[in-house]
Structure formats: C-alpha cells, structure tokens
C-alpha cells in the first residue's frame, strides 16, 4: 500500500497553495529519505492560449525558491502538443509559457522545435513495445511532476499518469497513443463549413456533401470536435485501447527515474488545460496531494473528487489506473495521510 499525503485547501489564494505544495514536498522527502540531484526539472503544463484555469505560475514559486536554497538547479520541462495551437512548436510554446507567467526558471522543451526529438524506451508491454519519449528527459534522473487534476475528453481525467504519458512523449509517441481513435460525423448536423478541414493537421478530413473523416489518417486529436460549430463531430472509443496505451507510456516515461509527484486538485474543469478557452469548474476545490506512486496518487485524487461531489466524475479514467497497476507502475490501494497546511 502506497502513502499519499494531502493538505486540504479549498481556497483560491495561490500564494497559500504554493506554501502548501512546498510543505508537502518537504514532508515526502523527509518520509522517503529522498536526496535531490544537482539538477531537477519540474514537469508542468503551461496552459493553452485562452485557457484560464491552468495552475498559475505563482503556485510553483515556493518550491522553486526552496530548491535553489538547498543548492538544486530547477527548470521547467515540457513537450510540444500534437494538435495545432499555441504550443505546437518550441518557440511558440515558450512564448505562451512566458505570457502565462512561467518566467522564474529556464524552460526546456524536451522533444525539440517540432516534437521530433526522442529516445526509444523499451518496455515490451501489451500494446506498446517501445515508447518515444522526448530526448531532453534522458539527461535527468530525477523529476518533480506537478499535475493539475481535471477532466479530459479521452483519458477521463488528467493527473500524474497523463503528465507522464502524453507529457513526456514526443510527437510520435503522442500519435502512437492516439492511434485508432477516429471521430464520427453526424451528416444531418454538418453544414459544410470546412472549419474541421482547415483544423486538421493530418489531412484526415475532406468534404463531399458533408465532412468525411479518413480513419486511416486520423490520430484522434479531437481538434475537429473543438471547432465544429454545430456539434456534428463526436468521438468514438471502440477498439482504440487508448487508456491502456496511456498507462504503458506512463510506465515508459518513469522507467528508471526517481520522481516525486505533486497534484493540485483545484480548478476542476470538465476538459483539460489544452482547451484554449475559459471554462467553469464543475467541482469544489479539494487541496494538494503528493506521493512517489503515481497510480496511488491519481486514485486518491479521483476518489476524493467523487466523494466530495457525490458524483462519479471522470470514472472512465479508472481503467487506466487498473491497467497501470497490472503492468507494475504502482498500486491503486493507498493510505491517505492528511497533514495541516502552512499558516
């Protein structure tokens, strides 16, 4: 059974959240005897342009300052996104990050300018043999993976596992995880506006009388769903094994790495921070959790959100946790240890 440490904090004071995050970091390093390397990147999500509910940069200030005080050199680390947006290339990605306030420390885009720089990590699991992980991650043994727990259209929820799987994967790795997911066009709703054709980066959509999706080319990025003004395009999940692939990529990303996971269960929205629009939270803020077991951590976050809301929110994502436990990434059974926040 893995320990998950939690500080309850339902407020909106981001400075206070940063202090609580630092207390959790100090707690888990003391409890596990963790010794930091000289250089430790912090894996974060900078938020898509137009998104307003990503975890703001000031929430990381306390941890960054502490690491510097103890002689550790921190940096931010991320990979480029698969879809067309403000974080598709390294230059644009870094510009977006800085506009969102992430200016405290250097930014590393681990998979290069176009997301094509990667190392192959052999795992030989049920669906994935080798993971294509951003090449920049290979330089480091340790990471602090800081996640925002919220919904996700395909994964059910985004948390520590998704930060590892999609967050560490280079473009080809993201494509591999998405393969086999093709949306469906409802012909009666399609108005032939061609917005989906223009949005698709993979030439997978063309139009006759209505939009048509070429399943052989589609990677399931869901960009067409986002731009359709009539809701004529929806996803289908049959046979894709996306949730299992996600877990296996998380396994590959964390293989032979020493990682502390910290998750903010705040600004809990229906969709993820990759959505370039303002969204309203659908559940109350809960607090911050940490563990060295990403499976236990995500399970605890999911359980707390469901208990607090009295709804089975994001339940679809539990399948990823079950597969992650099956392949040896971590344990779903956990002990929740609640500690007092900073004053």
N, C-alpha and C positions, 0 to 999 in steps of 0.2 A: 504494500500500500504506500502510495507516494503522499508526501505532505504538500499541501497548498496553503500558503499564508495569505491572509486577507485583511485589509483595512477598509472598513465600511466608511463610505463618504459619498453622500448623495447630493452634495452641494455643487456649486458652479464656480467656485474660487479656484482657478487653475494654478495659482501660486501655491495654494494649500495642497492641491493634488500632487504637485511636484515634490513638496516636502514629504508627503506620504509615500510617494514612489521611492524616494531615497531611503526612507526608514525601512521599507520592505527589502530594498537591495542590501542594506546593512544587515538586516535580520537573516536573510537567506545565505549571505556569505559567511556569517558567523555560525549558523546552524550546520552548514555543509563543509566548513573549512575551505571554502573557495579562495584560491590565490590568483590574483589577476596577472595576466601577461603585461608586457610593456605597452602594447598597442591593442586596444579593444574597440572594434567598430560597434555602433549601435544601429540595429536594423529597425527602421521606422517606415511609415507611409506618409508622404508629404501632402497627400490630398490632391485630387484633380482640380484643375482650374474651375472655379464656380462652386466647388463644394465648400460648405461652411461648418460641417460637423466633424471633420477630422480632429484628432487630438492636437491641440496647438503646440507650437514650439516651446512655449514657456514651461510646459509640463516636464520638459527634459532638462531644464537649466540646473536644477539641484543635483541631479545625477552627474551631469557633465562637470560641474564645478568640483564635486567630490572626487571624481576620477582624477582630475588634474591635481587636486591637493595631495593625493596619495601617489603621485608620480606616474599615472597611467595616461597615455595619449589616446583620447577618444576621437572618433569620426562618425559621421552618418554614412550608412551604406544602403544602397537600393539597386534595383534593376529597372530597366525600361519596361513599359507596358506593351501589350500585344496589339491593342486597338489603336486607332488614330485619335490622338488627343494632345494635351499639353505636356505629356511625359513620354512620348514615343521615342525621342532621341535624347541623348545625354545633355546636349546644350539646352534644349527646351525644358528638359526635366529639372535641371539645376536652376534655371531661371524661375520656374514655377515654385520650386522649394524655397528659394530666397524670397520671393514675393509673399510666401506664406510664413515667413519669419524664421526659417531654418538657416540662420547665418552664424550661429555660435561656434561651429567647428567645421572642418573641411567635409565636403560631400564626395563620396566615392560612388560612381555608377558602375557596378561590378561587371556588367556584360557589354561594356563598350558603347560607342556612339550609336550604333544601330541595333544593339541587343544580340550581336552575333558572336561575341567572345565568350567561350565557355570551356569548362573542363568536363569530361565524362566521368561520372562516379558510378562504379559498378555496384549494383545491389542484387540483381537476379531475383526479383520478386515475381508475383503472379502476373502482373500486367506490364511492368517496366523492368528492363534488363539493365540499362544504363541511363542515369539522369544527366541531363545537360544543365549544369549549374554554372552561374556567372563566374567567369575566370577570376575576378577580383576577390572572391571569397576564399580561394585556395591559399592566399598569403597568410591567413589568420587561423589560429587555433580556437580562439575564444570570441564569443559574441554576446551582447545583451540584446535579445529580441524583444522589442516593445511593441505590443499589439493593441489594436482598438477592437473590442468585441462588438459586432453589429451584424446585421443580416447580409446575405449575399444571394443573388438570383440563382446561382448554380450550386454553390457549396452549402447552402442552407445558412451558414454563418461564416464570418471571417474572424479568426483569432490566431493563436500561436501556430497551428498547423498550416494555415493558409499563408502566414508570413514566411514560413519555411518553404512551402511548396511552390506557390506562384511567386513569392517574394524573392526567393533565391534562384529561381530558374531563369535561364537566358531565354531569348525569344523562341528558339527551337524547342526548349523544354516546356514552355507555356503552350506551344502548338500541340506537342505530344499529349499533354494532359487534356486539352480541349478536343482532341480528335474524336470524331464520331458523334458530335452533337450538332445537329442541323435544325434550325427553326422551321416552323410551318407557316405558310402564307394562307390566310383565310381570304379566298378570292372575292367573296361578296363584300368585304370591307375595303379592299385595296382600291385606291383612286388613281393609281398610275402616276404618282408624283415624282418618282425616281429618286427620292431622298435616300432610300436604302441602297440603291445602286451606287450613288456617289459616296456613301459612307463606307462601303465595303472595301477593305484594303486587299482583298484576296481574289477579286474578280469572280466572286461566287454567286452574284445576283445579276440577273438580266431581266428585261421586261418584254413580254409579248402583249397580251391584253392586260395582264396583271404581272406583278413581280413573281419571278421564279428563282428558287434557290438551288444551286448545284451542290448536292450533298457531298460530292467527291472533293470539292474545293473548300467547302465551309469548315471553319475551325471553331465555330460556336462562341465567338467573342461577344455576341449579343448587341453589337453596335447597331444593327438594323432594327432591332426591337426598340432601342432607345430613341431612334429618330422618327419612327413611323407615327404620323400624326393621327392615325385612325385606329391604332392598336390592331392592325391587320396581321402582324407577325408575332408569333409566340414560340416559346421553346418547347422542345420535346426531349425526353431524357432516356428513351429506350435504348438499352444496349451499349451505352457510352462508357460505363464504368468510371465516370469522371471522379466520383467521390473516392473510389479505391485508388485511382491514379494519383489523386491529390495526396493521399496518405503515404503512398510509396515515394513520391517526390519529397515529402517532408522527411521521410526516413533518409533518403539520399543526401538531402541538404544538411542534416545534422550528423551524418556519419563521421565518426572520429573527431567531432567538435565538442568543446566544453561550453555549454550555453546556459545562461540564466534567462528565464522568460518572465516578463512583466506585462500584465494586460490591464488596460483601462476599461472598465465596464461602465462607460459613460457615453452620452450622446448615442443611445442605442437606436439606430435607424433601420428601416426595412431593407435598404440597399447599402452597398459598400461605399467607401470613400473614393472609389474610382468614378462614381457618378458626378458629373460636372454640373451639379445644381444644388440648390438649398433643399434640405429635407427636414422634416419634423421628427423628433424622437417618438418612438412607439412604445417605450417602456421607461420606467423611472431609473435614474442613476443608482448604481449599487456601490461602487468603490473600485479598488485596485487589488489585483491578486498576483502572486508570484509563485514559481515553482521551478525545479530543474527538470520536471517531467511535463512536456507539452500536452500529452494526452490527458493527464490528470487535471492540468490547468484548464484546458478547454472544456472538459467535462464539468468541472466545478462552475465555470462561468455560465455554461448552458443551464445547469441545474438551478443556479441562483436566479437567473433571468426568468426561468419558467415558474419557479416558486413565488418570486416577487410579483410577477404579472398575473399569476394564476392562469396562464395560457401556455400551450405547447409551441411557443415561438421557436422557430429555427430547428425544429425537431429533425428535419431531413438530414441535417449535418451530423447526427449521431452515428449514421452509417460510416462516416469517415473515421470516427473515433473507434468504432468497433473493428474496422479493418486495421487501423494503426496499432491497436493492441494485439491483434492477430499476428502481425508481422514483427512484433517486438520493439516498436517505437516507444511504448510506455504503457501505463496501466490506467484504466478508467476508474478503478477503485481508489479513493483518496481520503485523506484525513484533512479536514478544513480547520486550520488554526487561525483564529481571529485575534488580532492584536490592536491595541489602541493607536490611533493616529497621532501625529505630532500636534502640539498645542501652539 
